[in-house]
Amino acid sequence: SFDYAMDTKHFPLVLRGEFLYQKDIHQPVVDKDALARGNLTAALTTEENDFFKYVIGADITVLTNMMVSAQFIQLRNLDFVDGARRYTADPATMHLTNGLQKGWENKEFYSLFFSKPFGDSQEHRWNNITMYEEGGGWWNRFDVEYSFNDELIGSAEWNYYGGDENTQFGQFNNSSNLQVGMKYIF
């Protein structure tokens, strides 16, 4: 991982990134010819795949104290099987109703995050993150933290999932939720 902070003429800027190499991660592989013959054990197998995953992001502070962060995330399957009848499936969204959907050799996500304190002493905070997933899925979370005093903090959070039901976020469309909570610090 890395980060690099710099002060520009108009605002502070942080560039950051994280890189990960994963070896021998089991991924589902679908063989449509074996499935057509009724050989289920050969039609759906797992194979070891290597992955290279990374995040590149930039954070800036604008309007006195609002942090804005943008990220690009990519998951690269280095052993992706990409045939017409035999392919690597997406384990997060593969099911019978979408025909055992083919996965992504390079899956990309984009996010935009805003965070700003408020109140007389800047003791409260609101945050909003929106994440878009290649293929049409997306997720938005808005939350507010309110400090009643140094020990008691209230929070409210709204999560909304949408988009194509054959994406990681889109499949949770019916799981959008509102959460309210209290935290006591001792």
Disulfide bonds with the S-S distance in Angstrom:
none
